[in-house]
Amino acid sequence: MNIYDRLGVRRIINAKGPATRLSGAIMRPEIAQAMAEASRACVDMAELQAAASKAIAKATGAEAGYVASGASASLLLATAACIAGLDPGRMSRLPDTRGMKNEVIMVRSQRNFYDHAIRAAGATIVEVGLPDRYAGAGVRDAEAWEIADAIGERTAAIFYVADSQSRPTLKEIARLAGARKVPVIVDAAAQLPPQSNLKRFIAEGADLVAFSGGKAIGGPQASGILCGRRDFVMSAALQHLDLDIHADMWEPPATLIDKRKLKGTPQHGIGRSCKAGKEEIVGLLVALELFIAEGDAARHARWLRLLQKIRDGVGTAATLTIRGADDRQSVPVIEMQLDKRLKATAIALKLQRGKPSIHLDPVLRDRNCLVINPMCLAPGDVAPLVAALKTILARKPA
Ligand SMILES: *Cc1c(COP(=O)(O)O)cnc(C)c1O
């Protein structure tokens, strides 16, 4: 009997994409197998993280890397690293940041729900820039000089949310931050594909970058990558690893943690509650290898084939348009434009309540359009998805 049946939990068809509330992606069997293998033996976690650091450094071009329980956890660790540095006393006092650099500068238009991770480390966000939607000049957003202006004695870091519409550019910010010796943390959680972005933000001057392991990489849902400068990654590791050990018996791998740089052994840090298990770390590393090996073109073609089957299956029951078919670096999606008799929200809700329960992306519901994202669809999902769409689109409104 399937484990979800045994628990009385419905399996869903996830055409929304790798949303955490919908359990993220479906892992490839090679990854699940590696996780099962990892579960059958014990290891020293610092040694495993040191191996992860090496693999992540190679994949990202960063000096070092680390695996935490998600991009969000990675951002918390990154912030804690920028605030506490390699000072064990400060690590122990977080999230109490009295007497420390505890301000993180952020462009106001980039504020989002995930920046809770920055605040959870004990930082206060200092907002910069005014995304003015009313003045005739259009949206000006933040400018580089405004960020430079906000840097002061209490500045711990600049936080940048990577996205095609983020302004100013990361390069500009990294240049001005470097001149003032302020580290730049980048949230690149959902910036894959293209896989060249694994290296891009480090190359553009970021000090620390966070990626989700459970989105396009296809790794465990509760995994994320932190990569960047060696000392910051060391600080993140020290604030994340279990350090319930006698100082004189503590022998961490020098490639991850250089004990000589510490005046004492830190205690459990603020990241201790973002634990990543050996299974997640191994799963993430195998997923990262497979993600890189598949490549953007093959991945795009795989997604496109799924979407074409859905579009062809639904036929003329609605207007299904594939977006991003020519852009191999994107995630192609179907936009399903509904005619006036059907309301997008009502259709999405009916699908969600159906058997099987189907989740589409309501991001364009104001245009009476529903989006089908292929990232979390299994090949076996296509037939029931097509059948449900045809039924619901054919139904006359009451
Ligand atoms: C998904 C996402 C996160 C959180 O990633 P997790 O791996 O789920 O922790 C953070 N920031 C942005 C912009 C995201 O899209």
The ligand as a MOL file (V3000), in Angstrom:
LIG
                    3D

  0  0  0     0  0            999 V3000
M  V30 BEGIN CTAB
M  V30 COUNTS 15 15 0 0 0
M  V30 BEGIN ATOM
M  V30 1 C 11.5850 29.6110 -2.7960 0
M  V30 2 C 12.2610 30.8530 -2.3790 0
M  V30 3 C 12.9030 30.9350 -1.1530 0
M  V30 4 C 12.8800 29.7980 -0.1400 0
M  V30 5 O 13.5140 28.6550 -0.6030 0
M  V30 6 P 13.4380 27.3050 0.2750 0
M  V30 7 O 14.4530 26.4210 -0.3710 0
M  V30 8 O 12.0430 26.8070 0.1650 0
M  V30 9 O 13.7940 27.6580 1.6540 0
M  V30 10 C 13.5440 32.1070 -0.8220 0
M  V30 11 N 13.5460 33.1640 -1.6630 0
M  V30 12 C 12.9430 33.1320 -2.8700 0
M  V30 13 C 12.9980 34.3330 -3.7620 0
M  V30 14 C 12.2740 31.9720 -3.2750 0
M  V30 15 O 11.6570 31.9330 -4.4570 0
M  V30 END ATOM
M  V30 BEGIN BOND
M  V30 1 1 1 2
M  V30 2 1 2 3
M  V30 3 2 2 14
M  V30 4 1 3 4
M  V30 5 2 3 10
M  V30 6 1 4 5
M  V30 7 1 5 6
M  V30 8 2 6 7
M  V30 9 1 6 8
M  V30 10 1 6 9
M  V30 11 1 10 11
M  V30 12 2 11 12
M  V30 13 1 12 13
M  V30 14 1 12 14
M  V30 15 1 14 15
M  V30 END BOND
M  V30 END CTAB
M  END
